[in-house]
Amino acid sequence: MTVALLAVMVLAAPVSAGTNGASQLSGLGAAAEPGECTELAADFTIALGGDLVGCVYQYFEEGEFRPSGTYIKRGYGIFDVCLSDGTTCGTFTTTYVFTAKYADTDFSGQEWGRCQHPIVAGTGTGDFAGVTGRLDFKDNVEAGNFTMRGHISLP
């Protein structure tokens, strides 16, 4: 997993500003390995590489299986990250909604999954103070990782 994250970090394109001043971001995350991303206790921790490098600590608040067979989970996440060039570092908090389809209600056989992370206004620290935006993750069930795409605007 560490090799994959390093490859993503090396191959990541520079962060580019969009027409509204937002920077488009992409990257790859995976479940943190033991000893990695240990600063905060969380329900689930992602090691993130690409345009944002660092850790995402996710905290579960509520979840339910729907009659359609999908699972919806809500919570919040703390991103402790730097831009890939290392010049912009800090934290920010997001809410999240995770939606997935599993073969059974015991969470076996995940078929697909995605997660939306809008940034909570006023939660940024360090160089991310005043940050706004949204990051989305899509699960690659076969590879066991998560593609990240989104945008942020720094003040």
Buried (B, 14 or more C-beta within 10 A) or exposed (E): BEEBBEEBBEEBEEBEEEEEEBBBBBBBBBBBEEEBBEEEEBEBBBBBBBBBBBBBBBBBEEEEBEEEEBBEBEBBBBBBBBBBEEEBBBBBBBBBEBBBBBEEEEEEEBEEBBBBBBBBEEBBBBBBBEBBBBBBBBBBBEEEBBBBBBBBBBE
